[in-house]
Amino acid sequence: MGHVAELAGVSVRTLHHYDGVGLVRPSARTAAGDRAYSAGDVERLREVLAYRRLGFGLREIAELVDDPSADAVAHLRRLRGLLLERRDRADAMVTAIDKELDARAKGKRVTPEEQLDVLGARLYDAIGGAYPATRRTDPRIAAQIRDALGDAQTVLNVGAGTGSYEPADRAVTAVEPSAVMRAQRPTGAAPCVAAAAESLPFEDRSFDVAMAVSTVHHWGDPTAGLREMRRVARRVVVLTFDTDEPRWQDRFWLTRDYLPEFADVLADFPSLAAMAEAIGARAEPVPVPWDCADGLFEAYWRRPEAYLEDHVRRAMSVWTRVGPEPERRAVRNLGEDLASGRWTERNGDLAGLDAADLGLRLLVG
Ligand SMILES: C[S@@+](CC[C@H](N)C(=O)[O-])C[C@H]1O[C@@H](n2cnc3c(N)ncnc32)[C@H](O)[C@@H]1O
């Protein structure tokens, strides 16, 4: 224990504490029969200490290192992303502070927006680490996107995240503003540029097609981002969400009966018609298969128990955006309704469906 403490730069007391709370237990024995750290224990200790240094609490760390879906490589990628994100954020803060110092030195008024610029928070830098647990390409949705891409050879994927739905047989360039998401792109994935949709660093008509999947609702200015896509590519393909239909939130039992706050999240989202107009596109429905492989918000419409799972919800931004109280209430009520049979009473007819139209739309222009 003393040797490991010295190598790791922590006190023996800290190691005893981690042992006591079950975070890192020395699972091997020396020849003399004393407890010792195996190579696996040291790997786990390294992860615990790295997350600790990044400011995570011990309870959060326990959840992270016990996540069965994350191996050592996944942890290294996540840690790398978190560190890059911290570096990016520090750079952005220094730039914003310099700007404000300059403005103050010149006696200029600093607006509240400019003051908040210093914080520069981004949702996916905070929640992106949980994304790969359930978010991946669904083959049926991928086939529909592929059809829409047609014979395009050069493809720009905006808000690319970890690279789901990027066609392997075309020349893809990805754009992704979150360092955490960029760091989780698999080895060999398409090259990825750190930028945002609203200001794409490419010449006019640089690509055959620009695509964007499950991302437009995160953009600060969706219409500006869509126009940028239109500018840099000859064609545009966007998977987004339809809020034009009256009472659209009743399409899905989850928003209708458990999470009406979802409507507030999309309150400022442009209408489907306005988005289609910005890129000169037509809209086609994207049915969500009952066994959708991509853990998006609507994916588990026929598998309601999934929404009770924390790791499933953490990979869906909606839950972070509505806040902890509505989330707790929705999960509690859904759990109770599933246990009492009330959910099945209200939604039993879904069992006979293979796919459902829950408002996902593909804009093809
Ligand atoms: C739900 S993920 C979708 C990722 C990927 N397209 C997929 O289908 O798995 C949304 C992504 O949009 C990115 N994003 C957020 N704001 C953006 C912006 N202004 N421009 C481009 N991408 C943005 C996030 O960082 C995140 O990676």
The ligand as an SDF file (V2000), in Angstrom:
LIG
                    3D

 27 29  0  0  0  0  0  0  0  0999 V2000
  -27.6910   14.5250  -29.6380 C   0  0  0  0  0  0  0  0  0  0  0  0
  -26.0350   14.8640  -30.1710 S   0  0  0  0  0  0  0  0  0  0  0  0
  -26.1190   14.1880  -31.8160 C   0  0  0  0  0  0  0  0  0  0  0  0
  -24.7910   13.7080  -32.2950 C   0  0  0  0  0  0  0  0  0  0  0  0
  -24.8100   12.9250  -33.6180 C   0  0  0  0  0  0  0  0  0  0  0  0
  -25.2490   13.7510  -34.7320 N   0  0  0  0  0  0  0  0  0  0  0  0
  -25.6630   11.6850  -33.4870 C   0  0  0  0  0  0  0  0  0  0  0  0
  -26.6460   11.5570  -34.2210 O   0  0  0  0  0  0  0  0  0  0  0  0
  -25.3370   10.8380  -32.6510 O   0  0  0  0  0  0  0  0  0  0  0  0
  -26.0570   16.6030  -30.4460 C   0  0  0  0  0  0  0  0  0  0  0  0
  -24.6990   17.1780  -30.8200 C   0  0  0  0  0  0  0  0  0  0  0  0
  -24.8650   18.5220  -31.2720 O   0  0  0  0  0  0  0  0  0  0  0  0
  -23.7190   19.2500  -30.8570 C   0  0  0  0  0  0  0  0  0  0  0  0
  -23.9840   20.7070  -30.9020 N   0  0  0  0  0  0  0  0  0  0  0  0
  -24.4680   21.5010  -29.9090 C   0  0  0  0  0  0  0  0  0  0  0  0
  -24.5220   22.7830  -30.3210 N   0  0  0  0  0  0  0  0  0  0  0  0
  -24.0670   22.8010  -31.6060 C   0  0  0  0  0  0  0  0  0  0  0  0
  -23.8870   23.8350  -32.5810 C   0  0  0  0  0  0  0  0  0  0  0  0
  -24.1980   25.0980  -32.3190 N   0  0  0  0  0  0  0  0  0  0  0  0
  -23.3910   23.4780  -33.7930 N   0  0  0  0  0  0  0  0  0  0  0  0
  -23.0960   22.1920  -34.0750 C   0  0  0  0  0  0  0  0  0  0  0  0
  -23.2480   21.1860  -33.1940 N   0  0  0  0  0  0  0  0  0  0  0  0
  -23.7350   21.4710  -31.9730 C   0  0  0  0  0  0  0  0  0  0  0  0
  -23.4640   18.7170  -29.4670 C   0  0  0  0  0  0  0  0  0  0  0  0
  -22.1760   19.0460  -28.9880 O   0  0  0  0  0  0  0  0  0  0  0  0
  -23.7150   17.2390  -29.6580 C   0  0  0  0  0  0  0  0  0  0  0  0
  -22.5630   16.5410  -29.9790 O   0  0  0  0  0  0  0  0  0  0  0  0
  1  2  1  0
  2  3  1  0
  2 10  1  0
  3  4  1  0
  4  5  1  0
  5  6  1  0
  5  7  1  0
  7  8  2  0
  7  9  1  0
 10 11  1  0
 11 12  1  0
 11 26  1  0
 12 13  1  0
 13 14  1  0
 13 24  1  0
 14 15  1  0
 14 23  1  0
 15 16  2  0
 16 17  1  0
 17 18  1  0
 17 23  2  0
 18 19  1  0
 18 20  2  0
 20 21  1  0
 21 22  2  0
 22 23  1  0
 24 25  1  0
 24 26  1  0
 26 27  1  0
M  CHG  2   2   1   9  -1
M  END
$$$$
